[in-house]
Amino acid sequence: MTENSWQGAAAFRQADPAVPEQPNPVAARSRRPDTGRDADVITSYTLAVEMADRVSARRGAANSFFLGIQTTLLAAVGLADSTVHNISWYAALSVTLTGCTISAFWWLQLRSYQLLNQAKFEVINKLEEQLPAKIYTDEWTSLKQVRRSRRFRYLELGTTERFVPLLLAALHVLLLVGRLSG
């Protein structure tokens, strides 16, 4: 309903004393001194949540990129190992160093994404203090309050996904050791 419609309805009610007076929600909102501030907080909150979601999407794309590179590199090592039996030690070492370097960059990037998301959610949580519902703050509090056994406790995605590059680096080193000892 537009404000003019509300005014027309109010004029109608005033003309008919049998109709009780209803508050005009549009006019009531416009009299509140902090309405613009509330809209700014909601807009900022929406933008912050959207930006946090985009960071998570970029992190997922980066994970796919690095996993693709590592998979290709390990597949090439596996194919070369089964077809060429005289791979020099320095070729095996260079492939291992390449794989470990890629893993290190991946791990560092994941750490950066985790720190960036932590900062974004600190901002989101501060904005939620000014909102009637604290969705992310309450969710995080709920996850942290759950006292389960060590086996079933909540592990942050940023913590668990950083094991993958370390595991792949270890696999590269294991393949090098196998090549040098064989």
C-alpha positions as CSV (number, residue, x, y, z in Angstrom):
1,M,0.0,0.0,0.0
2,T,1.3,3.4,-0.8
3,E,1.4,6.2,1.7
4,N,-1.4,8.0,-0.2
5,S,-3.6,4.9,0.2
6,W,-2.9,4.9,4.0
7,Q,-3.8,8.6,4.1
8,G,-7.1,7.9,2.2
9,A,-7.9,5.0,4.5
10,A,-7.2,7.3,7.5
11,A,-9.5,10.0,6.1
12,F,-12.2,7.3,5.6
13,R,-11.9,6.2,9.2
14,Q,-12.1,9.7,10.4
15,A,-15.2,10.3,8.4
16,D,-16.8,7.1,9.9
17,P,-16.6,7.1,13.7
18,A,-17.7,3.4,13.8
19,V,-14.4,2.4,12.3
20,P,-11.6,2.3,15.0
21,E,-8.4,4.3,14.3
22,Q,-5.6,2.0,13.0
23,P,-2.0,3.2,13.2
24,N,-0.3,4.0,9.9
25,P,2.8,1.8,9.7
26,V,4.4,3.8,6.9
27,A,3.9,7.0,8.9
28,A,5.1,5.3,12.1
29,R,8.3,4.2,10.4
30,S,8.9,7.6,8.9
31,R,8.7,9.2,12.4
32,R,11.4,6.9,13.8
33,P,14.6,8.8,13.9
34,D,16.8,5.8,13.2
35,T,15.0,4.3,10.2
36,G,17.8,5.4,7.8
37,R,20.3,3.9,10.2
38,D,18.4,0.6,10.4
39,A,18.2,0.4,6.6
40,D,22.0,1.1,6.4
41,V,22.7,-1.7,8.9
42,I,20.5,-4.1,7.0
43,T,22.2,-3.1,3.7
44,S,25.6,-3.5,5.2
45,Y,24.8,-6.8,6.8
46,T,23.4,-8.1,3.4
47,L,26.5,-7.0,1.6
48,A,28.8,-8.5,4.2
49,V,27.0,-11.9,4.1
50,E,27.2,-11.8,0.3
51,M,30.9,-11.0,0.3
52,A,31.6,-13.8,2.8
53,D,29.7,-16.2,0.5
54,R,31.8,-15.1,-2.5
55,V,35.0,-15.6,-0.6
56,S,33.8,-19.2,0.1
57,A,33.0,-19.7,-3.5
58,R,36.4,-18.4,-4.6
59,R,38.0,-20.8,-2.0
60,G,36.1,-23.7,-3.5
61,A,37.3,-22.7,-7.0
62,A,40.9,-22.4,-5.8
63,N,40.6,-25.9,-4.2
64,S,39.4,-27.3,-7.5
65,F,42.3,-25.6,-9.4
66,F,45.0,-26.9,-7.0
67,L,43.5,-30.3,-6.7
68,G,43.4,-30.6,-10.5
69,I,47.1,-29.6,-10.8
70,Q,48.1,-32.1,-8.1
71,T,46.0,-34.9,-9.6
72,T,47.5,-34.2,-13.1
73,L,51.0,-34.1,-11.7
74,L,50.6,-37.3,-9.7
75,A,49.0,-39.1,-12.6
76,A,51.9,-38.1,-14.8
77,V,54.3,-39.4,-12.2
78,G,52.4,-42.7,-12.1
79,L,52.3,-43.1,-15.8
80,A,56.0,-42.2,-16.2
81,D,56.9,-44.6,-13.5
82,S,55.1,-47.5,-15.1
83,T,56.4,-46.8,-18.6
84,V,59.9,-45.4,-18.2
85,H,62.1,-47.3,-15.8
86,N,65.1,-45.1,-16.0
87,I,63.9,-41.8,-14.6
88,S,66.8,-39.8,-13.3
89,W,66.9,-38.8,-9.7
90,Y,66.9,-35.1,-10.5
91,A,63.7,-35.5,-12.6
92,A,62.1,-37.3,-9.7
93,L,63.4,-34.6,-7.3
94,S,62.1,-31.8,-9.5
95,V,58.6,-33.3,-9.8
96,T,58.6,-33.8,-6.0
97,L,59.7,-30.2,-5.4
98,T,57.1,-28.9,-7.8
99,G,54.4,-30.9,-6.1
100,C,55.5,-29.8,-2.6
101,T,55.7,-26.1,-3.8
102,I,52.2,-26.3,-5.2
103,S,51.0,-27.9,-1.9
104,A,52.7,-25.1,0.1
105,F,51.1,-22.4,-2.0
106,W,47.7,-24.1,-1.7
107,W,48.1,-24.4,2.1
108,L,49.0,-20.7,2.4
109,Q,46.1,-19.7,0.2
110,L,43.7,-21.7,2.3
111,R,45.1,-20.1,5.4
112,S,44.6,-16.6,3.9
113,Y,41.0,-17.5,3.0
114,Q,40.4,-18.7,6.5
115,L,41.8,-15.4,8.0
116,L,39.7,-13.4,5.5
117,N,36.5,-15.3,6.5
118,Q,37.2,-14.8,10.2
119,A,37.5,-11.1,9.7
120,K,34.3,-11.0,7.6
121,F,32.4,-12.9,10.2
122,E,33.7,-10.6,13.0
123,V,32.1,-7.7,11.0
124,I,28.9,-9.7,10.4
125,N,28.7,-10.6,14.1
126,K,29.1,-6.9,15.1
127,L,26.4,-5.9,12.6
128,E,24.1,-8.6,14.1
129,E,24.3,-6.8,17.5
130,Q,22.1,-4.1,15.9
131,L,19.6,-6.6,14.4
132,P,16.7,-8.4,16.1
133,A,18.1,-11.9,15.0
134,K,21.7,-12.9,15.4
135,I,21.8,-15.8,12.9
136,Y,25.5,-16.4,12.5
137,T,26.4,-15.5,16.1
138,D,23.8,-17.9,17.4
139,E,24.9,-20.6,15.0
140,W,28.6,-20.3,16.0
141,T,27.7,-20.2,19.7
142,S,25.6,-23.4,19.2
143,L,28.5,-25.2,17.4
144,K,31.0,-24.2,20.1
145,Q,28.7,-25.2,23.0
146,V,28.2,-28.7,21.8
147,R,30.3,-30.8,24.1
148,R,30.8,-34.0,22.2
149,S,33.5,-36.6,22.3
150,R,36.7,-35.6,20.6
151,R,35.8,-37.9,17.7
152,F,32.5,-36.0,17.0
153,R,33.4,-32.4,17.8
154,Y,32.9,-29.7,15.2
155,L,36.0,-29.0,13.1
156,E,36.1,-25.9,11.0
157,L,36.3,-26.5,7.3
158,G,39.4,-24.2,7.0
159,T,41.2,-26.5,9.4
160,T,40.3,-29.8,7.9
161,E,40.8,-28.8,4.2
162,R,44.4,-27.7,4.9
163,F,45.2,-31.3,5.5
164,V,44.8,-32.1,1.8
165,P,47.8,-30.1,0.5
166,L,49.9,-31.6,3.4
167,L,48.8,-35.1,2.5
168,L,49.6,-34.5,-1.2
169,A,53.0,-33.1,-0.3
170,A,53.7,-36.2,1.8
171,L,52.6,-38.4,-1.2
172,H,55.1,-36.6,-3.5
173,V,57.9,-37.2,-0.9
174,L,56.9,-40.8,-0.6
175,L,57.0,-41.3,-4.4
176,L,60.5,-39.7,-4.4
177,V,61.7,-42.0,-1.7
178,G,60.3,-45.0,-3.6
179,R,61.9,-43.9,-6.8
180,L,65.3,-43.3,-5.2
181,S,65.3,-46.6,-3.3
182,G,64.0,-48.7,-6.2
